[in-house]
């Protein structure tokens, strides 16, 4: 008899396939060279295949059980599938986790690595002036057949040094020591501390850097307590809208966004959700967003992160900043993504 091993982690006893669901001003996030140095010292023409095509083998267990973060009465928290059209096992699961007694909550999305493919697209103003093609600065029309989600990227490159590689184009060289979300030619994705060359190797199809790692080895990194190192905030408040991405112990992607968060509290949410490594994305009310699509062809867009400054169709037309799109993978080997 073949036994299926159930993955666990130190916070959550088992893994379910359970099911459940301020004024804005744009602020730049410039970091001083001294601050960043201190942190580093411490620390194509074919779309994605037919809709609901043959499922790929399931080689990744589901997400962790996520309990409420606040003290007091426990609030039922589980995962729900926002896109039944994509088939089973679910490619995307989402949940919300209360974070304080005032009613704030963290929005968490989990993407099954064996059923999804992630792409990075430049925006109108980020990367900045470049001789290289930017593409449509939105989700390409040819790629919308199997679009399951879109979400924000990181800081402007001029405000936080970091590399940017997409569509076989190096828009900004990679910097050693920085947190990097990396997409590989075989379709899997990871978040790493970059130690390679300034230009990614031939096995990499996408790489985006933003600050040092927020979580490493399943633990909050020491540098999170240097608050000014994690971006300039609206009005100088330490607790603001923040977002981040993480990778769990089975190689699945996590996205987290929540209001009234500091860098340490955001990192703790990621660890709580099962992240073993994580990278902060954009902050302040103007930027965090994750949208899902309840029908194929980018149909029935829904704003999962309840940020009143956003719209679910934000990345379906040219956008100021770069962003990520997540597609349903309908073949074992990833297909080329239109740019």
RADA-V781848 format. One record per run of one state. SS is the DSSP state (H for helix, E for strand, L for the rest). FROM is the first residue (numbers start at 1). LEN is the number of residues. If there is no record, write none. Layout:
BEGIN
SS:FROM:LEN
SS:FROM:LEN
END
This chain:
BEGIN
L:1:14
E:15:1
L:16:17
H:33:10
L:43:21
E:64:1
L:65:15
E:80:1
L:81:3
H:84:3
L:87:5
E:92:7
L:99:6
E:105:7
L:112:4
E:116:6
L:122:19
H:141:6
E:147:6
L:153:11
E:164:3
L:167:2
E:169:4
L:173:6
E:179:6
L:185:4
E:189:5
L:194:10
E:204:6
L:210:5
E:215:2
L:217:2
E:219:2
L:221:1
H:222:4
L:226:1
H:227:4
L:231:3
H:234:3
L:237:3
E:240:9
L:249:4
E:253:9
L:262:1
H:263:10
L:273:2
E:275:9
L:284:6
E:290:6
L:296:3
E:299:5
L:304:10
H:314:3
L:317:6
E:323:6
L:329:11
END
